[in-house]
C-alpha cells in the first residue's frame, strides 16, 4: 500500500499534530461550547445523582458486579434494540419508506436468511464470550487507579470531554489495527470473515473472527475509558454510542438525520479504502482518494430531507445505456 510522500512515519506525525491540536482546541474552548448544555445538566443533575446513589447503594461492596451490569446491560439494549429493528427490515423489505434509503439497491433485498443466521450466531459468541470477559478485565485495569463506580457522578462538562477523547482514541486505534488486519498475511485468516458482507447490515458490525473482535473491535472502544479512568456512567454511555455508531455505519441505509454510512459502506464494497471511523486518518494517509472521486463521496453528508440521496445524486449511467 502506498502511503504517499513522506511515507508512513510522516503521516503518523501529521496525525499526532492534528489530533493534538484538536485536544488543545477542546481544552481552550470547551467551557464556551458547552455552557448551555451544562446549564441543562445542572438543572437535572440532582435527579441523576439521586438515581445513581440508589443504584450505587443497591450494589454496595459489589463494584465489579455493578460495572459488569452497567457496561453490558445498556449497551446490549442499544445494540440489539436497533439491530433487531434493522434485521426485520432487511428480512422483509418492509416498511418501504426505509428500504428506499438502501445504499446498494440491488443487495440484501431481502437478506439471505441462512447467511443472516450464521452472522447472528457469530455475533452472539463475540458479544458474550469475548466482550463480556474483556469488560471484567477493563474493570480490573481501571480499578488499579481508582474506583470506576464512585458515589459521585462526573460533571456534564467532564463527561463530554471524556467522550471526545474516547472518540479520538478509537479513531487512532481502529484505523491502524484495521489496516493491519488488511495485510495479506492476516486478511485471509482473520479479516476476510467480516468482508463476506460486501453490502453490510447493522448486526455484522461485530461479525468478525474472535481475534479481530478483540484487537480491532473491542480494544479501541475500551482503551479510552481505561486510559482516562472514566466513571461507570461515562463508560456505559460511550459503549452505547460506539455500538450504535458502528451499527449505523454498517446498516446499509442512508437514513434522514442520521450519520452517513457511505464511508464504511464503500470500504466493504472496495476493501482497500476508508479504514477509519471519522476519516481523519484516511485523509492523512491517502486511503480515501478513490472514495473522494465517487458518487458515494458526494452522498457522504447528513441527509436533511426525505428524498433519498441515490435519487438526488444518482449514479452515472453505465456505458451503453
Backbone bond lengths (Angstrom), bond angles and torsions (degrees), N, CA, C in turn:
res aa  C-N    CA-C-N  psi(-1)  N-CA   C-N-CA  omega(-1)  CA-C   N-CA-C  phi
1 X - - - 1.462 - - 1.524 110.03 -
2 X 1.287 115.89 132.20 1.455 119.69 -179.73 1.522 110.30 -85.63
3 X 1.311 115.83 134.00 1.453 120.24 -177.91 1.518 112.54 -98.98
4 X 1.354 117.54 -6.10 1.454 119.09 -179.21 1.511 110.89 88.95
5 X 1.348 118.07 -179.05 1.452 122.58 -177.00 1.515 111.71 -56.30
6 X 1.320 115.91 131.95 1.454 120.69 175.30 1.502 114.17 94.80
7 X 1.362 117.14 -15.51 1.446 119.65 175.20 1.515 113.46 76.17
8 X 1.318 114.64 -175.61 1.456 121.89 -174.80 1.523 112.44 -63.59
9 X 1.333 117.58 -43.39 1.461 120.84 -176.79 1.525 111.09 -61.42
10 X 1.320 116.09 -40.38 1.468 119.80 178.71 1.527 110.27 -63.41
11 X 1.331 116.49 -39.95 1.464 119.82 178.90 1.523 111.93 -67.18
12 X 1.354 116.39 -37.66 1.461 120.14 177.52 1.525 110.36 -62.37
13 X 1.343 117.06 -42.02 1.466 120.41 178.68 1.526 110.73 -63.93
14 X 1.333 116.58 -39.00 1.469 119.86 177.74 1.528 110.37 -64.15
15 X 1.329 115.72 -41.82 1.461 119.51 179.58 1.516 111.14 -62.65
16 X 1.355 116.47 -42.60 1.463 120.77 178.83 1.523 110.71 -61.38
17 X 1.326 116.76 -38.91 1.462 120.66 179.76 1.533 110.98 -66.57
18 X 1.338 116.44 -46.06 1.468 120.23 -178.03 1.522 110.96 -64.82
19 X 1.347 116.41 -46.39 1.464 120.23 -178.58 1.522 110.73 -66.89
20 X 1.349 116.85 -41.00 1.463 120.27 177.05 1.511 111.78 -61.12
21 X 1.327 116.45 -40.64 1.466 120.29 177.86 1.520 110.88 -63.37
22 X 1.359 115.73 -38.02 1.460 119.19 178.58 1.511 112.31 -63.38
23 X 1.324 117.06 -41.30 1.464 121.01 178.36 1.521 110.46 -63.92
24 X 1.339 117.35 -42.74 1.463 120.84 178.41 1.529 111.05 -62.92
25 X 1.347 115.51 -37.83 1.466 119.10 178.30 1.521 110.59 -63.16
26 X 1.339 116.24 -44.40 1.465 120.02 178.45 1.522 111.22 -61.28
27 X 1.333 115.75 -41.77 1.462 119.79 -179.56 1.520 111.18 -65.00
28 X 1.348 116.98 -37.49 1.461 121.09 -175.31 1.523 112.59 -77.81
29 X 1.338 117.00 -37.31 1.458 119.62 -171.43 1.531 113.87 -116.52
30 X 1.330 116.16 7.00 1.465 119.64 -177.02 1.512 113.70 -57.75
31 X 1.330 117.30 -41.35 1.467 120.00 -176.65 1.520 112.21 -60.68
32 X 1.336 116.85 -48.03 1.462 119.78 -176.95 1.524 111.23 -70.24
33 X 1.359 117.84 -33.89 1.451 120.63 -177.86 1.523 111.73 -69.90
34 X 1.302 118.03 -29.96 1.466 120.69 -173.33 1.524 113.36 -111.08
35 X 1.323 117.64 10.62 1.461 120.30 -173.73 1.529 111.49 -58.69
36 X 1.343 116.83 -48.18 1.458 119.73 -177.71 1.522 111.50 -66.94
37 X 1.343 116.53 -39.97 1.455 119.50 178.24 1.522 110.89 -65.35
38 X 1.332 116.38 -36.19 1.465 120.50 178.47 1.530 110.65 -63.25
39 X 1.338 116.60 -37.61 1.472 120.24 177.99 1.520 110.30 -63.02
40 X 1.351 116.21 -42.68 1.468 119.96 178.65 1.525 109.96 -62.20
41 X 1.334 115.69 -46.33 1.461 119.97 -179.83 1.534 111.09 -61.54
42 X 1.324 115.61 -41.03 1.457 119.30 -179.68 1.510 112.26 -62.16
43 X 1.339 115.61 -35.29 1.463 119.54 -179.23 1.525 112.28 -67.71
44 X 1.343 115.85 -30.50 1.470 118.88 -178.16 1.524 112.10 -110.29
45 X 1.332 115.87 4.16 1.461 119.99 -175.03 1.511 113.43 -60.24
46 X 1.340 117.95 -38.21 1.457 120.89 -179.57 1.525 111.20 -61.43
47 X 1.337 115.33 -39.23 1.463 119.45 179.17 1.522 110.87 -60.64
48 X 1.336 117.15 -49.05 1.460 121.15 -177.91 1.523 111.37 -67.06
49 X 1.337 115.93 -37.89 1.460 118.73 179.25 1.527 111.13 -65.75
50 X 1.332 117.36 -41.82 1.459 120.81 178.51 1.528 110.76 -64.46
51 X 1.353 115.72 -40.02 1.458 119.68 178.79 1.531 110.59 -64.40
52 X 1.340 115.20 -43.46 1.468 119.51 179.29 1.534 110.79 -64.64
53 X 1.315 117.19 -38.32 1.469 120.25 179.77 1.527 111.32 -61.37
54 X 1.334 116.44 -40.75 1.464 120.13 177.45 1.523 110.94 -61.78
55 X 1.355 116.20 -44.45 1.468 120.02 179.29 1.529 110.15 -65.35
56 X 1.333 115.35 -43.10 1.463 120.73 -178.72 1.532 111.29 -59.89
57 X 1.318 116.60 -43.68 1.464 120.73 -179.85 1.524 111.65 -70.10
58 X 1.346 116.79 -32.24 1.462 120.11 179.09 1.524 111.66 -65.37
59 X 1.357 116.01 -30.31 1.471 121.03 179.51 1.532 111.17 -104.55
60 X 1.310 117.43 22.07 1.466 121.06 -174.52 1.540 111.29 -51.54
61 X 1.355 114.27 130.26 1.466 122.91 -179.72 1.527 113.14 68.04
62 X 1.320 117.79 13.69 1.460 122.05 176.14 1.535 108.69 -130.16
63 X 1.323 114.86 55.47 1.465 119.87 -173.74 1.526 112.35 -63.80
64 X 1.336 117.66 -37.52 1.463 119.87 179.83 1.527 110.68 -61.75
65 X 1.337 116.18 -41.59 1.468 120.17 178.40 1.522 110.76 -65.88
66 X 1.338 116.68 -39.77 1.463 121.00 178.53 1.527 110.41 -63.70
67 X 1.333 116.82 -44.26 1.465 120.85 179.93 1.528 110.18 -62.67
68 X 1.324 116.32 -45.70 1.469 119.99 -179.48 1.524 110.61 -64.22
69 X 1.344 116.32 -43.13 1.465 120.24 179.46 1.528 110.84 -60.15
70 X 1.318 116.76 -47.46 1.459 120.53 -176.53 1.512 113.20 -67.00
71 X 1.338 116.23 -47.11 1.463 119.96 -173.96 1.519 113.47 -80.64
72 X 1.319 118.12 -9.00 1.461 120.62 175.65 1.531 112.19 -105.79
73 X 1.329 117.58 -38.88 1.465 119.76 -173.79 1.524 112.32 -68.29
74 X 1.314 117.38 -56.07 1.467 119.89 -174.42 1.531 112.98 -70.14
75 X 1.331 120.00 -42.18 1.466 118.65 172.89 1.528 113.07 -61.30
76 X 1.340 117.11 -34.83 1.461 120.18 177.40 1.531 110.91 -63.75
77 X 1.325 115.57 -43.88 1.474 119.46 177.88 1.523 110.17 -62.22
78 X 1.333 116.64 -43.08 1.465 120.53 -178.64 1.529 110.87 -64.18
79 X 1.349 116.49 -47.43 1.464 120.46 -175.91 1.516 111.94 -68.24
80 X 1.338 116.28 -51.71 1.460 118.73 -175.40 1.522 112.29 -76.91
81 X 1.327 117.58 -31.04 1.459 119.16 175.62 1.517 111.55 -59.68
82 X 1.342 116.52 -46.39 1.460 121.10 178.73 1.522 111.21 -67.56
83 X 1.329 116.28 -45.56 1.464 118.97 -171.88 1.525 113.61 -76.85
84 X 1.313 118.29 -26.72 1.467 118.97 173.57 1.533 109.64 -63.88
85 X 1.327 116.79 -41.98 1.473 120.08 176.86 1.524 110.54 -63.15
86 X 1.353 117.02 -43.58 1.461 120.03 -179.71 1.523 111.58 -65.80
87 X 1.334 117.54 -38.39 1.469 120.00 179.47 1.525 111.39 -66.83
88 X 1.323 117.38 -32.39 1.468 120.04 176.01 1.529 110.04 -64.14
89 X 1.327 116.02 -40.69 1.468 120.01 177.59 1.520 110.13 -67.42
90 X 1.352 116.77 -45.00 1.460 121.07 -179.08 1.530 111.55 -61.52
91 X 1.330 116.84 -36.22 1.470 121.42 -174.46 1.524 113.11 -81.99
92 X 1.328 116.62 -31.32 1.468 119.97 -174.53 1.526 113.15 -106.09
93 X 1.334 116.62 -19.95 1.465 119.15 -174.57 1.510 112.66 73.60
94 X 1.315 116.26 13.15 1.468 121.74 -179.46 1.520 109.66 -130.21
95 X 1.323 118.07 148.98 1.465 128.39 -0.03 1.531 111.83 -76.89
96 X 1.305 115.79 149.41 1.465 121.55 -174.85 1.525 112.35 -66.84
97 X 1.350 117.04 -24.09 1.466 117.71 -179.48 1.528 111.66 -69.25
98 X 1.352 117.24 -14.50 1.466 120.57 173.32 1.522 110.32 -93.79
99 X 1.332 118.04 -44.17 1.469 120.40 -176.71 1.524 112.41 -64.65
100 X 1.313 117.95 -22.24 1.469 118.90 178.10 1.527 111.89 -67.87
101 X 1.340 116.96 -12.32 1.465 120.86 177.65 1.535 111.98 -96.21
102 X 1.343 117.69 9.20 1.463 120.79 179.38 1.527 110.07 -61.20
103 X 1.326 116.11 136.36 1.464 120.89 -177.05 1.518 111.14 -75.32
104 X 1.343 117.17 -52.04 1.465 121.45 176.66 1.526 107.34 -98.92
105 X 1.325 114.99 92.89 1.465 121.30 -167.42 1.525 113.63 -61.42
106 X 1.322 117.70 -27.33 1.460 120.80 -175.56 1.525 112.89 -92.82
107 X 1.340 118.27 5.58 1.467 121.62 -176.54 1.540 110.75 -116.15
108 X 1.354 114.92 150.72 1.475 122.10 175.63 1.523 112.49 54.44
109 X 1.324 115.29 45.78 1.465 119.27 -174.93 1.538 110.82 -130.23
110 X 1.353 118.76 70.51 1.474 126.88 2.95 1.525 111.08 -91.11
111 X 1.328 116.18 177.12 1.452 121.72 179.86 1.532 109.48 -70.11
112 X 1.331 115.70 148.23 1.473 121.64 177.01 1.529 108.78 -66.80
113 X 1.351 118.76 116.64 1.471 120.30 -174.98 1.523 113.51 -63.03
114 X 1.325 118.36 -36.36 1.466 120.50 179.66 1.525 110.53 -67.76
115 X 1.304 116.03 -41.16 1.467 120.80 178.15 1.516 110.87 -65.29
116 X 1.327 116.19 -38.46 1.458 120.63 178.98 1.526 110.98 -66.57
117 X 1.339 117.71 -43.92 1.463 120.56 179.22 1.524 111.21 -60.52
118 X 1.320 116.43 -41.86 1.467 120.55 178.25 1.528 110.69 -62.01
119 X 1.316 116.63 -42.44 1.468 120.44 -179.96 1.523 111.08 -64.94
120 X 1.324 117.50 -43.12 1.469 121.38 -178.44 1.529 110.19 -63.13
121 X 1.322 117.78 -40.74 1.468 120.73 177.96 1.529 110.80 -60.75
122 X 1.316 116.46 -43.78 1.469 120.61 179.41 1.520 110.94 -65.35
123 X 1.338 116.51 -41.17 1.467 121.21 179.06 1.520 110.49 -63.77
124 X 1.324 117.61 -42.63 1.468 121.52 178.57 1.530 110.90 -60.85
125 X 1.329 116.36 -42.33 1.467 119.90 178.39 1.524 110.31 -61.83
126 X 1.332 116.70 -48.24 1.464 119.90 -179.99 1.519 111.57 -60.65
127 X 1.318 115.87 -40.77 1.464 120.23 -175.10 1.530 111.41 -68.91
128 X 1.330 115.96 -45.33 1.469 120.35 -174.52 1.530 111.93 -83.55
129 X 1.318 116.36 -48.19 1.471 120.90 -170.33 1.521 113.86 -87.53
130 X 1.339 117.70 -17.74 1.469 120.08 -179.52 1.527 111.01 -114.88
131 X 1.324 117.15 -54.49 1.468 119.29 -179.01 1.521 111.78 -62.37
132 X 1.347 117.56 -40.18 1.462 120.75 -179.84 1.520 113.15 -57.86
133 X 1.339 118.97 -56.04 1.467 119.52 177.25 1.525 113.59 -61.57
134 X 1.340 117.42 -32.52 1.459 119.41 179.26 1.534 111.35 -68.87
135 X 1.328 117.03 -31.06 1.465 120.65 175.16 1.523 110.15 -63.35
136 X 1.329 117.30 -42.70 1.465 120.56 177.80 1.531 111.15 -65.38
137 X 1.344 116.46 -38.37 1.462 119.86 176.87 1.528 110.64 -64.44
138 X 1.332 116.23 -39.11 1.464 120.33 177.57 1.522 110.74 -61.97
139 X 1.335 116.47 -41.35 1.474 119.82 178.27 1.531 110.53 -60.44
140 X 1.320 117.00 -44.61 1.476 120.25 -179.18 1.519 111.04 -61.34
141 X 1.342 117.27 -41.58 1.462 120.78 179.53 1.529 111.16 -67.36
142 X 1.321 116.88 -42.70 1.464 120.73 -178.95 1.526 111.02 -68.76
143 X 1.318 116.61 -33.04 1.460 120.89 -178.20 1.528 112.17 -71.83
144 X 1.332 117.78 -16.81 1.460 120.60 176.68 1.525 111.29 -65.03
145 X 1.349 115.65 -30.26 1.470 120.34 -179.01 1.517 111.03 -91.13
146 X 1.324 115.48 -55.19 1.466 120.67 177.58 1.513 108.58 -162.13
147 X 1.305 115.51 163.61 1.456 121.52 -177.06 1.532 109.78 -68.13
148 X 1.341 118.61 116.43 1.473 119.51 178.49 1.526 113.22 -73.58
149 X 1.332 116.73 -5.24 1.466 121.17 179.95 1.525 110.79 -111.89
150 X 1.330 116.36 39.32 1.460 121.03 -178.01 1.517 112.45 -61.12
151 X 1.350 117.63 160.14 1.470 121.22 -175.93 1.525 114.29 -71.52
152 X 1.335 118.04 -19.40 1.466 120.52 -177.92 1.527 110.69 -103.40
153 X 1.332 115.52 130.94 1.460 120.04 174.64 1.527 110.49 -72.12
154 X 1.327 118.88 149.09 1.462 120.35 174.92 1.526 110.71 -69.84
155 X 1.317 117.01 157.64 1.465 120.09 174.68 1.521 109.15 -68.53
156 X 1.314 115.39 158.38 1.456 120.00 179.14 1.523 110.44 -60.26
157 X 1.322 116.27 -43.44 1.459 120.61 -178.13 1.527 110.63 -59.77
158 X 1.338 116.76 -44.03 1.466 120.17 -178.47 1.532 110.76 -69.04
159 X 1.332 117.12 -39.70 1.463 120.35 178.65 1.522 110.84 -62.86
160 X 1.340 117.12 -41.41 1.457 120.89 179.16 1.526 111.09 -63.89
161 X 1.312 116.59 -41.78 1.464 120.46 178.08 1.526 110.66 -62.75
162 X 1.331 116.74 -42.61 1.461 120.12 179.04 1.528 111.37 -64.23
163 X 1.315 118.04 -38.92 1.464 120.65 177.61 1.524 110.86 -62.04
164 X 1.340 116.36 -39.31 1.466 120.03 178.15 1.519 111.12 -64.24
165 X 1.327 116.54 -43.49 1.465 120.45 179.03 1.529 110.26 -65.01
166 X 1.322 117.30 -41.38 1.470 120.75 177.90 1.529 111.15 -59.92
167 X 1.322 116.33 -39.10 1.464 120.08 179.21 1.530 110.89 -65.20
168 X 1.334 117.06 -39.06 1.465 121.00 178.41 1.526 110.54 -66.44
169 X 1.330 116.02 -44.58 1.467 120.47 178.99 1.531 110.28 -60.75
170 X 1.333 116.71 -42.83 1.460 119.38 179.27 1.522 111.27 -63.65
171 X 1.320 117.28 -42.23 1.470 120.56 179.76 1.525 110.76 -57.49
172 X 1.332 117.06 -46.09 1.465 121.09 -177.79 1.529 110.56 -67.53
173 X 1.333 116.81 -51.28 1.458 119.64 -174.74 1.526 112.27 -69.36
174 X 1.326 116.82 -38.11 1.461 118.39 179.96 1.515 111.21 -68.93
175 X 1.332 116.62 -42.82 1.469 119.11 -177.92 1.525 110.77 -57.74
176 X 1.325 116.68 -52.19 1.465 119.24 -173.74 1.528 112.01 -73.43
177 X 1.331 118.07 -37.08 1.468 118.99 176.99 1.523 110.31 -67.94
178 X 1.326 116.44 -37.82 1.462 121.00 179.57 1.531 110.34 -64.34
179 X 1.308 116.49 -44.57 1.467 119.32 178.07 1.517 111.24 -64.52
180 X 1.324 115.99 -36.50 1.463 119.31 178.05 1.526 110.34 -61.15
181 X 1.334 117.55 -41.72 1.458 120.27 179.64 1.527 112.57 -70.93
182 X 1.321 117.14 -11.54 1.462 120.33 173.32 1.526 112.32 -88.32
183 X 1.328 117.94 -2.56 1.462 119.83 173.81 1.527 108.00 -63.59
184 X 1.329 118.15 136.82 1.469 120.32 -174.46 1.527 114.26 -52.17
185 X 1.333 117.55 -35.62 1.466 119.53 -177.85 1.526 112.52 -71.30
186 X 1.340 117.45 -21.35 1.464 121.35 179.21 1.525 112.16 -103.31
187 X 1.323 116.15 -32.95 1.461 120.14 -173.52 1.519 112.00 -57.89
188 X 1.328 117.69 -50.64 1.464 120.31 -173.15 1.524 112.37 -66.96
189 X 1.336 117.40 -24.98 1.458 120.53 -177.97 1.534 112.74 -92.83
190 X 1.334 117.26 -28.46 1.466 119.86 -170.44 1.533 113.54 -125.95
191 X 1.327 117.67 -55.65 1.464 119.44 -169.83 1.521 113.40 -82.29
192 X 1.322 116.55 -18.07 1.472 120.07 -178.13 1.519 111.17 -58.57
193 X 1.332 116.87 -32.67 1.466 120.78 179.75 1.524 111.15 -56.89
194 X 1.321 116.87 -46.14 1.462 120.79 -178.94 1.528 111.02 -63.99
195 X 1.329 116.56 -34.06 1.461 120.67 -176.90 1.521 113.45 -86.79
196 X 1.332 117.04 9.43 1.461 118.70 168.92 1.527 110.09 -60.53
197 X 1.311 115.50 -25.74 1.468 121.78 179.80 1.526 108.93 -97.03
198 X 1.333 117.32 91.98 1.469 120.02 176.72 1.523 111.06 -74.47
199 X 1.322 115.90 -20.01 1.467 121.76 170.05 1.527 105.97 -120.49
200 X 1.322 118.31 94.86 1.466 120.63 -170.80 1.519 112.96 -73.34
201 X 1.322 114.64 161.52 1.466 122.99 169.83 1.531 107.07 -126.44
202 X 1.316 117.25 165.72 1.458 121.22 -169.45 1.509 115.46 -54.46
203 X 1.337 117.38 -45.67 1.456 120.44 -172.61 1.527 112.42 -67.67
204 X 1.340 118.41 -22.07 1.472 119.52 -178.71 1.527 111.62 -78.62
205 X 1.322 117.11 6.33 1.465 120.34 174.65 1.521 110.72 -54.90
206 X 1.341 117.29 -35.69 1.466 119.91 177.98 1.527 110.96 -119.35
207 X 1.335 115.65 27.17 1.465 120.75 169.74 1.525 106.75 -84.12
208 X 1.311 115.99 102.94 1.462 120.39 -172.75 1.520 110.15 -159.71
209 X 1.320 115.39 161.51 1.458 120.76 171.11 1.533 108.20 -60.22
210 X 1.336 118.50 142.77 1.468 120.21 -177.61 1.531 114.00 -53.28
211 X 1.334 117.98 -37.43 1.464 119.78 179.82 1.524 110.83 -65.23
212 X 1.319 116.06 -41.78 1.464 119.26 177.00 1.520 110.65 -66.38
213 X 1.317 116.98 -37.82 1.457 119.45 -179.84 1.527 110.85 -61.43
214 X 1.329 116.87 -36.78 1.466 120.48 178.67 1.522 110.96 -67.44
215 X 1.334 116.27 -54.09 1.459 120.31 -167.14 1.527 114.61 -89.24
216 X 1.317 118.32 -25.02 1.464 119.05 -176.50 1.523 113.20 -112.18
217 X 1.338 117.43 -30.76 1.465 119.78 179.55 1.521 112.94 -90.12
218 X 1.345 116.00 -45.61 1.463 119.73 -168.38 1.519 113.55 -95.38
219 X 1.323 118.38 -48.50 1.468 120.05 -178.00 1.531 113.58 -57.94
220 X 1.337 119.85 -43.77 1.464 118.33 178.99 1.529 113.63 -59.20
221 X 1.350 116.54 -30.83 1.468 120.39 179.57 1.521 110.69 -79.75
222 X 1.328 117.47 -39.69 1.463 121.12 -176.92 1.520 112.91 -77.65
223 X 1.321 117.21 -23.89 1.468 120.24 -172.14 1.527 112.51 -62.02
224 X 1.336 117.40 -41.85 1.458 120.02 -177.45 1.513 113.31 -57.73
225 X 1.348 118.77 -56.22 1.462 119.75 177.88 1.525 113.59 -59.68
226 X 1.336 118.04 -34.54 1.463 120.03 178.43 1.516 110.46 -66.10
227 X 1.323 117.02 -45.48 1.466 121.41 -179.89 1.522 110.93 -62.53
228 X 1.331 116.07 -42.48 1.464 121.19 -175.19 1.524 112.52 -82.86
229 X 1.329 117.70 -17.41 1.459 119.96 -173.51 1.514 111.01 66.73
230 X 1.314 116.56 44.77 1.460 121.60 -172.39 1.529 112.68 -67.91
231 X 1.312 114.72 154.06 1.464 121.86 173.79 1.515 109.17 -69.74
232 X 1.326 116.55 153.04 1.458 121.64 179.45 1.520 111.97 -52.85
233 X 1.324 117.43 -40.51 1.465 120.54 -177.81 1.528 111.18 -61.62
234 X 1.323 117.45 -44.33 1.457 121.39 179.48 1.522 110.51 -68.63
235 X 1.331 116.51 -41.69 1.465 120.99 179.99 1.521 110.65 -61.49
236 X 1.335 116.70 -44.99 1.462 120.71 179.68 1.520 111.06 -63.12
237 X 1.333 116.66 -44.71 1.463 120.42 178.33 1.525 110.61 -60.97
238 X 1.324 117.17 -41.71 1.469 121.31 -179.78 1.525 110.64 -64.44
239 X 1.335 117.93 -44.17 1.464 120.48 178.18 1.529 110.61 -60.05
240 X 1.331 116.86 -42.16 1.470 120.60 178.30 1.524 111.24 -60.95
241 X 1.330 116.05 -47.40 1.459 120.59 -179.60 1.525 111.25 -62.28
242 X 1.343 116.69 -42.53 1.459 120.79 -178.61 1.528 111.27 -64.22
243 X 1.335 117.26 -42.30 1.458 120.40 -178.91 1.530 111.71 -70.29
244 X 1.306 117.42 -39.70 1.463 120.30 177.27 1.523 110.00 -66.95
245 X 1.329 116.81 -40.84 1.464 121.04 -179.89 1.522 112.02 -62.24
246 X 1.337 116.69 -46.54 1.466 118.63 -178.94 1.522 111.09 -70.20
247 X 1.332 117.44 -30.37 1.467 120.00 175.68 1.528 110.67 -65.40
248 X 1.325 116.58 -42.69 1.468 120.34 177.81 1.525 110.22 -64.62
249 X 1.347 116.84 -40.02 1.466 120.57 -179.97 1.523 112.12 -62.40
250 X 1.340 116.60 -28.15 1.462 121.19 -178.39 1.525 113.17 -100.30
251 X 1.322 118.81 -6.25 1.469 120.23 -164.73 1.522 113.59 -67.06
252 X 1.335 117.60 -25.97 1.457 119.95 179.71 1.510 114.74 86.24
253 X 1.339 117.06 2.80 1.460 121.54 178.46 1.522 109.76 -123.26
254 X 1.321 116.35 129.47 1.461 120.64 175.89 1.532 107.13 -96.61
255 X 1.319 114.80 86.60 1.460 121.26 -171.86 1.530 111.78 -88.54
256 X 1.320 116.95 152.32 1.473 119.76 179.53 1.525 112.28 -60.69
257 X 1.321 114.70 138.97 1.468 123.88 172.35 1.526 113.89 65.87
258 X 1.325 117.28 16.25 1.458 121.99 172.88 1.523 108.85 -116.96
259 X 1.342 117.67 155.99 1.470 119.51 179.57 1.528 111.23 -55.76
260 X 1.316 115.72 145.35 1.458 120.80 -178.36 1.523 111.54 -70.51
261 X 1.346 117.90 129.01 1.467 120.57 174.61 1.527 113.42 -94.37
262 X 1.338 117.16 7.39 1.466 120.59 -174.89 1.528 111.97 -59.40
263 X 1.324 117.05 -37.30 1.463 122.63 -174.95 1.528 110.82 -60.90
264 X 1.329 116.56 -53.67 1.467 118.98 -176.53 1.526 111.22 -78.21
265 X 1.315 117.31 -29.29 1.459 119.63 175.27 1.527 110.18 -60.59
266 X 1.331 116.22 -38.71 1.466 120.93 177.53 1.523 110.88 -65.41
267 X 1.341 116.94 -34.84 1.465 120.33 176.89 1.527 110.35 -60.98
268 X 1.325 117.70 -43.18 1.464 120.55 179.47 1.527 111.10 -68.11
269 X 1.304 116.67 -28.65 1.466 121.03 -179.29 1.527 111.69 -76.08
270 X 1.342 116.36 -39.81 1.476 120.74 -172.36 1.528 114.37 -112.89
271 X 1.325 118.75 -16.30 1.474 125.26 173.71 1.526 115.37 76.66
272 X 1.341 119.43 -39.51 1.466 120.50 -170.07 1.525 113.01 -110.05
273 X 1.320 117.11 22.63 1.457 122.86 178.41 1.528 108.87 -133.54
274 X 1.343 116.02 155.09 1.463 121.92 167.64 1.536 112.35 60.84
275 X 1.331 116.22 68.10 1.458 121.53 -175.84 1.527 113.40 -88.33
276 X 1.333 118.30 -22.94 1.452 121.08 -171.64 1.512 114.27 -90.61
277 X 1.324 114.71 -168.61 1.465 122.29 179.09 1.526 109.82 -95.52
278 X 1.319 116.70 -54.74 1.460 121.59 -177.04 1.522 113.44 -96.28
279 X 1.324 117.04 -15.80 1.462 120.13 179.79 1.505 114.95 92.20
280 X 1.349 117.71 -0.81 1.469 120.38 -178.94 1.525 110.81 -64.20
281 X 1.314 116.49 -49.93 1.459 120.04 -178.06 1.522 111.29 -72.94
282 X 1.321 117.69 -28.80 1.464 119.50 174.11 1.518 110.60 -62.87
283 X 1.321 116.95 -39.92 1.462 119.86 178.38 1.525 110.56 -66.67
284 X 1.328 117.01 -41.46 1.460 120.56 -179.35 1.530 111.98 -66.60
285 X 1.326 116.45 -36.45 1.464 120.96 -177.59 1.524 113.12 -92.75
286 X 1.308 117.91 -4.04 1.456 120.23 -179.77 1.517 113.88 72.80
287 X 1.331 117.27 23.93 1.469 120.11 179.92 1.532 112.12 -95.66
288 X 1.325 115.74 20.77 1.460 119.61 173.49 1.527 111.35 -129.57
289 X 1.342 117.17 14.89 1.467 120.43 -174.04 1.528 111.90 -63.80
290 X 1.329 117.26 -42.80 1.471 119.92 179.12 1.522 110.30 -69.01
291 X 1.322 115.99 -38.54 1.469 120.22 179.21 1.524 110.57 -59.87
292 X 1.330 117.45 -40.51 1.463 120.88 -176.57 1.533 113.19 -72.41
293 X 1.314 116.84 -2.89 1.462 121.10 176.90 1.522 112.15 -104.82
294 X 1.335 116.72 10.66 1.464 120.72 -173.09 1.527 112.33 -113.88
295 X 1.327 113.90 166.92 1.458 120.45 173.10 1.537 111.29 -65.94
296 X 1.328 115.47 -31.05 1.468 118.52 178.22 1.521 110.79 -60.18
297 X 1.324 116.92 -36.43 1.463 120.38 178.18 1.533 110.47 -66.69
298 X 1.318 116.91 -40.18 1.462 120.14 177.20 1.534 110.79 -62.31
299 X 1.321 116.09 -31.33 1.468 120.37 179.96 1.529 112.72 -86.19
300 X 1.309 116.93 -5.09 1.468 120.75 -175.40 1.530 110.17 -79.55
301 X 1.323 115.18 67.36 1.466 123.42 -178.45 1.528 107.61 -140.29
302 X 1.320 115.49 166.24 1.459 120.02 173.15 1.521 108.66 -73.48
303 X 1.317 116.59 119.94 1.463 121.44 179.86 1.517 109.16 -78.01
304 X 1.328 116.77 117.05 1.464 121.17 -176.62 1.530 112.42 -113.23
305 X 1.322 116.08 13.48 1.463 119.78 174.22 1.523 108.34 -129.31
306 X 1.320 117.06 177.81 1.463 120.92 -179.86 1.526 112.33 -94.46
307 X 1.325 116.89 0.26 1.463 121.07 178.21 1.520 110.00 -85.43
308 X 1.339 118.97 120.56 1.464 120.11 179.43 1.526 111.56 -57.56
309 X 1.317 115.83 143.09 1.462 119.82 -177.05 1.520 112.34 -69.33
310 X 1.340 118.07 -22.99 1.466 117.40 175.85 1.530 111.74 -73.64
311 X 1.339 116.82 -8.05 1.462 121.28 172.29 1.520 111.57 -96.03
312 X 1.332 116.52 -42.66 1.468 119.26 -179.75 1.529 112.04 -77.67
313 X 1.357 116.59 -27.04 1.470 120.99 175.34 1.525 106.83 -127.73
314 X 1.327 118.56 76.40 1.470 121.10 -174.93 1.526 111.79 -72.19
315 X 1.338 115.14 159.34 1.460 120.70 174.44 1.518 110.00 -65.50
316 X 1.330 115.45 156.08 1.452 120.63 174.83 1.530 108.56 -66.75
317 X 1.343 117.91 139.86 1.477 120.04 177.41 1.533 109.63 -59.28
318 X 1.342 114.49 139.10 1.457 118.91 177.88 1.528 109.59 -69.21
319 X 1.333 114.33 149.71 1.470 119.42 -179.83 1.528 110.05 -59.75
320 X 1.326 114.22 137.13 1.470 119.57 -179.79 1.496 113.35 94.21
321 X 1.378 115.62 -5.56 1.476 118.65 179.98 1.523 110.15 -102.51
